[in-house]
């Protein structure tokens, strides 16, 4: 059971609702020592007590494989198919603005008094996502090299409405490709240095002027998971090529890291930092689709603590600044959460969770605050 006090991510006239969530999951593992296959499938059902039109049934199926071809040669591959829902679209299409995504923006206009309605007339937006990828890592004593690639495809349904014909969302259909190569060298038993070179490309089915491609080159230091610290820090350069409508080529520093500290077997503290270039797209059934090149700088802190064999807790705080190349707009996003887990029996767990999401922006009506509280049970047969 969960309660969301701002279901549609509105800056005002908030609508809250409680929902029952049921997520049956099946996982099968076949481990032969050299090969480890994992197959999984789940259904995610969300039933609201007041706003039944927003009920959703999503799902996911997929597999992963880790193949140890040799002691110093490891191959990994995965495939994933999911059905997902963007509930933020309900509010996005009410006033021609986007309140559902921290990286999108709208037209900054208010059409009539639709924003003041207690129930939007547009339904949640559904889409399919296909993702596949693989990696290969080869070690030569202290030297190691690796390569990886991923491909993601998203196909959006038409946007339904309680009145009138559905609206095509085909402009959002996109393909994303990433390729990365790595060379590294262990300076000692637990510390290594590395250089990563990566390329990316994003193409849109019915909006080719939103396409982009780019590259990123970084170098840094890493710590092996067997040490007190694990993770990596890096710095370098990135460049993304957008269409002229989105500002053309954009480049700049690439820096960040993801480091965990394990002072005891019961406590893990993690920090992360990253800066990325991307494309932000938003539209309305009333106004034309718009897009912008964006730069996002994000940082986060997480803490996991096992209080005992039956009790554990974890919390996180994340911040991000999103700036838009074609305007003076910028958004500040903040998120925080706290989760308590109680192991009632060997195969029965109880969870109490709280999540806070807050977006502040200098763009009209683009900010909002959202609180979500949930309690649940997990049974493992």
Buried (B, 14 or more C-beta within 10 A) or exposed (E): EBBBEBBBBBBEEBBBBBBEEEEEEEEEEEEEEEEBBBBBBBBBBBBBEEBEBBBBEBBBBBBBBBBBEEEEEBBBBBBBBBBBBBBBBBBBBBBBBBBBBBBBBBBBEBBEEBBEEEEBBBBBBBBBBBBBBBBBBBBEEEEBBBEBBBBBBBBBBEBBBEEEEEBEBEBBBBBBBBBBBBBBEBEEEBEBBBBBBBBBBBBBBEBEEBBBBBBBBBBBBBBEEEEEBBBBBBEBEBBBBBBEEBBEEBEEEBBBBBBBBBEEEEEBBBBBBBBBBBBBBBBBBBBEBBBBBBBBBBBBBBBBBBEEEEEBBBBBBBBBBBBBBBEEBBBBBBBBBBBBBBBEEEEEBEEBBBBBBBBBBEBBBBBBBBBBBBEBEBEEE
